[in-house]
Amino acid sequence: MLIGCIRGSNFCYKAVEGMENCQDLHVRVDDYEGQRVMSSAWMPTPAELDRLNQGQPIHLHIWGNGHPPVALTVPED
């Protein structure tokens, strides 16, 4: 997946200097019922899009010892 551009971006996680294949991640930080929610956009590569169109799933990988609340969506606009 490639980092996409999210509408309303208001925060940037800077890429690790000197790390290969690492780039800035622009996110939108919102308040949802008193909870901080960060959203980012990702675009499938052509090869990934082919696999998705063949019915392959998207995998979400979480680093750490717990699984935070997450959601994957496709915006309508």
mmCIF file of the C-alpha atoms, coordinates in Angstrom:
data_MODEL
# 
_entry.id   MODEL 
# 
loop_
_atom_site.group_PDB 
_atom_site.id 
_atom_site.type_symbol 
_atom_site.label_atom_id 
_atom_site.label_alt_id 
_atom_site.label_comp_id 
_atom_site.label_asym_id 
_atom_site.label_entity_id 
_atom_site.label_seq_id 
_atom_site.pdbx_PDB_ins_code 
_atom_site.Cartn_x 
_atom_site.Cartn_y 
_atom_site.Cartn_z 
_atom_site.occupancy 
_atom_site.B_iso_or_equiv 
_atom_site.pdbx_formal_charge 
_atom_site.auth_seq_id 
_atom_site.auth_comp_id 
_atom_site.auth_asym_id 
_atom_site.auth_atom_id 
_atom_site.pdbx_PDB_model_num 
ATOM 1  C CA . MET A 1 1  ? 0.000   0.000   0.000  1.00 0.00 ? 1  MET A CA 1 
ATOM 2  C CA . LEU A 1 2  ? 1.091   3.528   -0.712 1.00 0.00 ? 2  LEU A CA 1 
ATOM 3  C CA . ILE A 1 3  ? 0.445   6.473   1.573  1.00 0.00 ? 3  ILE A CA 1 
ATOM 4  C CA . GLY A 1 4  ? -2.453  8.488   0.199  1.00 0.00 ? 4  GLY A CA 1 
ATOM 5  C CA . CYS A 1 5  ? -3.636  12.043  0.737  1.00 0.00 ? 5  CYS A CA 1 
ATOM 6  C CA . ILE A 1 6  ? -6.411  12.450  3.309  1.00 0.00 ? 6  ILE A CA 1 
ATOM 7  C CA . ARG A 1 7  ? -8.747  15.428  3.130  1.00 0.00 ? 7  ARG A CA 1 
ATOM 8  C CA . GLY A 1 8  ? -8.448  17.749  6.125  1.00 0.00 ? 8  GLY A CA 1 
ATOM 9  C CA . SER A 1 9  ? -4.992  16.583  7.207  1.00 0.00 ? 9  SER A CA 1 
ATOM 10 C CA . ASN A 1 10 ? -3.984  18.487  10.325 1.00 0.00 ? 10 ASN A CA 1 
ATOM 11 C CA . PHE A 1 11 ? -0.998  16.524  11.661 1.00 0.00 ? 11 PHE A CA 1 
ATOM 12 C CA . CYS A 1 12 ? 2.096   14.900  10.159 1.00 0.00 ? 12 CYS A CA 1 
ATOM 13 C CA . TYR A 1 13 ? 4.153   12.004  11.458 1.00 0.00 ? 13 TYR A CA 1 
ATOM 14 C CA . LYS A 1 14 ? 7.612   12.716  10.067 1.00 0.00 ? 14 LYS A CA 1 
ATOM 15 C CA . ALA A 1 15 ? 9.497   9.921   8.327  1.00 0.00 ? 15 ALA A CA 1 
ATOM 16 C CA . VAL A 1 16 ? 12.425  8.382   10.148 1.00 0.00 ? 16 VAL A CA 1 
ATOM 17 C CA . GLU A 1 17 ? 15.552  10.027  8.786  1.00 0.00 ? 17 GLU A CA 1 
ATOM 18 C CA . GLY A 1 18 ? 17.747  7.625   6.840  1.00 0.00 ? 18 GLY A CA 1 
ATOM 19 C CA . MET A 1 19 ? 15.189  4.797   6.858  1.00 0.00 ? 19 MET A CA 1 
ATOM 20 C CA . GLU A 1 20 ? 14.565  3.356   3.395  1.00 0.00 ? 20 GLU A CA 1 
ATOM 21 C CA . ASN A 1 21 ? 11.020  3.357   1.994  1.00 0.00 ? 21 ASN A CA 1 
ATOM 22 C CA . CYS A 1 22 ? 9.790   5.618   4.780  1.00 0.00 ? 22 CYS A CA 1 
ATOM 23 C CA . GLN A 1 23 ? 7.898   8.841   4.121  1.00 0.00 ? 23 GLN A CA 1 
ATOM 24 C CA . ASP A 1 24 ? 5.837   11.380  6.031  1.00 0.00 ? 24 ASP A CA 1 
ATOM 25 C CA . LEU A 1 25 ? 2.346   10.253  7.038  1.00 0.00 ? 25 LEU A CA 1 
ATOM 26 C CA . HIS A 1 26 ? -0.237  13.031  6.996  1.00 0.00 ? 26 HIS A CA 1 
ATOM 27 C CA . VAL A 1 27 ? -3.237  12.277  9.185  1.00 0.00 ? 27 VAL A CA 1 
ATOM 28 C CA . ARG A 1 28 ? -6.480  13.957  10.167 1.00 0.00 ? 28 ARG A CA 1 
ATOM 29 C CA . VAL A 1 29 ? -7.022  14.156  13.910 1.00 0.00 ? 29 VAL A CA 1 
ATOM 30 C CA . ASP A 1 30 ? -10.669 14.467  14.962 1.00 0.00 ? 30 ASP A CA 1 
ATOM 31 C CA . ASP A 1 31 ? -12.646 14.298  18.182 1.00 0.00 ? 31 ASP A CA 1 
ATOM 32 C CA . TYR A 1 32 ? -15.334 11.616  18.147 1.00 0.00 ? 32 TYR A CA 1 
ATOM 33 C CA . GLU A 1 33 ? -17.532 11.634  21.236 1.00 0.00 ? 33 GLU A CA 1 
ATOM 34 C CA . GLY A 1 34 ? -14.617 12.737  23.407 1.00 0.00 ? 34 GLY A CA 1 
ATOM 35 C CA . GLN A 1 35 ? -12.143 10.292  21.876 1.00 0.00 ? 35 GLN A CA 1 
ATOM 36 C CA . ARG A 1 36 ? -9.166  11.249  19.704 1.00 0.00 ? 36 ARG A CA 1 
ATOM 37 C CA . VAL A 1 37 ? -9.438  9.600   16.285 1.00 0.00 ? 37 VAL A CA 1 
ATOM 38 C CA . MET A 1 38 ? -6.583  9.652   13.757 1.00 0.00 ? 38 MET A CA 1 
ATOM 39 C CA . SER A 1 39 ? -7.303  8.800   10.117 1.00 0.00 ? 39 SER A CA 1 
ATOM 40 C CA . SER A 1 40 ? -4.891  8.216   7.260  1.00 0.00 ? 40 SER A CA 1 
ATOM 41 C CA . ALA A 1 41 ? -5.393  7.298   3.612  1.00 0.00 ? 41 ALA A CA 1 
ATOM 42 C CA . TRP A 1 42 ? -3.770  4.392   1.779  1.00 0.00 ? 42 TRP A CA 1 
ATOM 43 C CA . MET A 1 43 ? -3.815  3.513   -1.903 1.00 0.00 ? 43 MET A CA 1 
ATOM 44 C CA . PRO A 1 44 ? -3.317  -0.031  -3.201 1.00 0.00 ? 44 PRO A CA 1 
ATOM 45 C CA . THR A 1 45 ? -0.575  -0.603  -5.746 1.00 0.00 ? 45 THR A CA 1 
ATOM 46 C CA . PRO A 1 46 ? -1.717  -2.006  -9.102 1.00 0.00 ? 46 PRO A CA 1 
ATOM 47 C CA . ALA A 1 47 ? -0.606  -5.512  -8.013 1.00 0.00 ? 47 ALA A CA 1 
ATOM 48 C CA . GLU A 1 48 ? -2.500  -5.184  -4.705 1.00 0.00 ? 48 GLU A CA 1 
ATOM 49 C CA . LEU A 1 49 ? -5.585  -3.901  -6.535 1.00 0.00 ? 49 LEU A CA 1 
ATOM 50 C CA . ASP A 1 50 ? -5.472  -6.969  -8.793 1.00 0.00 ? 50 ASP A CA 1 
ATOM 51 C CA . ARG A 1 51 ? -5.344  -9.228  -5.716 1.00 0.00 ? 51 ARG A CA 1 
ATOM 52 C CA . LEU A 1 52 ? -8.213  -7.296  -4.058 1.00 0.00 ? 52 LEU A CA 1 
ATOM 53 C CA . ASN A 1 53 ? -10.300 -7.629  -7.210 1.00 0.00 ? 53 ASN A CA 1 
ATOM 54 C CA . GLN A 1 54 ? -9.635  -11.385 -7.082 1.00 0.00 ? 54 GLN A CA 1 
ATOM 55 C CA . GLY A 1 55 ? -11.127 -11.450 -3.583 1.00 0.00 ? 55 GLY A CA 1 
ATOM 56 C CA . GLN A 1 56 ? -8.007  -11.334 -1.431 1.00 0.00 ? 56 GLN A CA 1 
ATOM 57 C CA . PRO A 1 57 ? -8.500  -9.610  1.962  1.00 0.00 ? 57 PRO A CA 1 
ATOM 58 C CA . ILE A 1 58 ? -6.759  -6.573  3.373  1.00 0.00 ? 58 ILE A CA 1 
ATOM 59 C CA . HIS A 1 59 ? -4.638  -7.418  6.423  1.00 0.00 ? 59 HIS A CA 1 
ATOM 60 C CA . LEU A 1 60 ? -4.212  -4.920  9.257  1.00 0.00 ? 60 LEU A CA 1 
ATOM 61 C CA . HIS A 1 61 ? -0.947  -5.366  11.189 1.00 0.00 ? 61 HIS A CA 1 
ATOM 62 C CA . ILE A 1 62 ? -0.651  -3.997  14.740 1.00 0.00 ? 62 ILE A CA 1 
ATOM 63 C CA . TRP A 1 63 ? 2.693   -3.683  16.529 1.00 0.00 ? 63 TRP A CA 1 
ATOM 64 C CA . GLY A 1 64 ? 2.683   -4.037  20.299 1.00 0.00 ? 64 GLY A CA 1 
ATOM 65 C CA . ASN A 1 65 ? 0.965   -6.140  22.939 1.00 0.00 ? 65 ASN A CA 1 
ATOM 66 C CA . GLY A 1 66 ? -2.615  -5.059  22.419 1.00 0.00 ? 66 GLY A CA 1 
ATOM 67 C CA . HIS A 1 67 ? -5.097  -4.361  19.667 1.00 0.00 ? 67 HIS A CA 1 
ATOM 68 C CA . PRO A 1 68 ? -6.396  -0.789  19.699 1.00 0.00 ? 68 PRO A CA 1 
ATOM 69 C CA . PRO A 1 69 ? -9.847  0.028   18.357 1.00 0.00 ? 69 PRO A CA 1 
ATOM 70 C CA . VAL A 1 70 ? -9.511  0.398   14.581 1.00 0.00 ? 70 VAL A CA 1 
ATOM 71 C CA . ALA A 1 71 ? -11.721 0.694   11.519 1.00 0.00 ? 71 ALA A CA 1 
ATOM 72 C CA . LEU A 1 72 ? -11.142 0.291   7.784  1.00 0.00 ? 72 LEU A CA 1 
ATOM 73 C CA . THR A 1 73 ? -13.490 2.212   5.487  1.00 0.00 ? 73 THR A CA 1 
ATOM 74 C CA . VAL A 1 74 ? -13.834 3.354   1.893  1.00 0.00 ? 74 VAL A CA 1 
ATOM 75 C CA . PRO A 1 75 ? -15.199 6.919   1.720  1.00 0.00 ? 75 PRO A CA 1 
ATOM 76 C CA . GLU A 1 76 ? -18.076 7.658   -0.634 1.00 0.00 ? 76 GLU A CA 1 
ATOM 77 C CA . ASP A 1 77 ? -16.647 10.994  -1.819 1.00 0.00 ? 77 ASP A CA 1 
# 
